[in-house]
């Protein structure tokens, strides 16, 4: 599974805009978000057009599907919680 390319990120742009609007993240490259200087969220694409988000910090990432509005909402909730908590992990 490769990192999401420009076309895949175009499909995710509404989600990316919402993540940017949360504030607190640094987007070092399009779709790659950092929190407190550590990798927090990035996206992958699978050969069959499926999109996934890796969310977490450092080496501890959880892969979540990123195809539907409901899945985007989960990613946003986890991201917002990580910002609000100040925790090192966006787990439920």
C-alpha positions in Angstrom: 0.0 0.0 0.0 1.5 3.3 -1.1 1.2 6.8 0.3 -1.7 8.7 -1.3 -0.8 10.5 -4.4 -2.2 13.8 -5.7 -5.3 12.3 -7.3 -6.2 10.3 -4.1 -5.6 13.5 -2.0 -7.9 15.4 -4.4 -10.6 12.9 -3.4 -9.8 13.6 0.3 -9.6 17.4 -0.1 -12.9 18.1 1.9 -11.5 16.0 4.8 -8.1 17.7 4.5 -9.8 21.1 4.7 -11.6 20.1 7.9 -8.4 18.8 9.4 -6.6 22.1 8.6 -9.5 24.0 10.2 -9.0 22.2 13.5 -5.7 24.1 13.9 -2.9 22.7 15.9 -1.5 20.5 13.2 1.5 21.2 11.0 0.9 19.9 7.4 4.5 19.3 6.3 3.4 18.1 2.9 -0.1 17.8 1.5 -2.1 15.2 3.6 0.8 14.6 6.1 -0.1 16.1 9.4 2.2 16.5 12.4 1.3 17.1 16.0 3.9 18.4 18.6 6.7 17.7 16.1 5.8 14.1 15.4 4.0 12.4 12.6 0.3 12.1 13.4 -1.8 11.5 10.3 -1.2 10.5 6.7 -3.0 8.7 4.0 -2.5 5.6 1.8 -4.2 4.3 -1.3 -4.7 0.7 -2.3 -4.7 -0.5 -5.8 -8.5 -0.9 -5.9 -9.1 2.9 -5.1 -9.5 2.3 -1.4 -8.2 5.1 0.8 -6.9 4.7 4.4 -5.7 7.0 7.1 -2.8 6.1 9.4 -3.5 8.0 12.6 -1.3 8.0 15.7 2.1 9.2 16.8 5.6 7.9 16.0 5.6 4.2 15.3 2.2 3.5 16.8 -0.3 4.1 14.0 -3.8 2.7 13.6 -5.1 2.3 10.0 -8.6 3.5 9.5 -10.7 3.4 6.3 -11.1 6.9 4.7 -13.8 6.4 2.0 -17.1 7.5 3.4 -18.4 10.6 5.2 -18.9 8.5 8.3 -15.3 7.3 8.2 -14.1 10.9 7.7 -16.1 11.9 10.8 -14.3 9.2 12.8 -10.9 10.6 11.6 -11.9 14.1 12.5 -13.2 13.2 15.9 -10.0 11.3 16.8 -7.9 14.2 15.5 -9.9 16.8 17.5 -9.7 14.7 20.6 -5.9 14.4 20.3 -5.7 18.2 20.0 -8.0 18.8 22.9 -6.6 16.2 25.2 -3.0 16.9 24.7 -2.6 13.1 24.8 0.1 11.4 22.8 -2.4 9.0 21.3 -5.7 9.6 19.5 -7.3 6.3 20.7 -11.0 6.2 21.5 
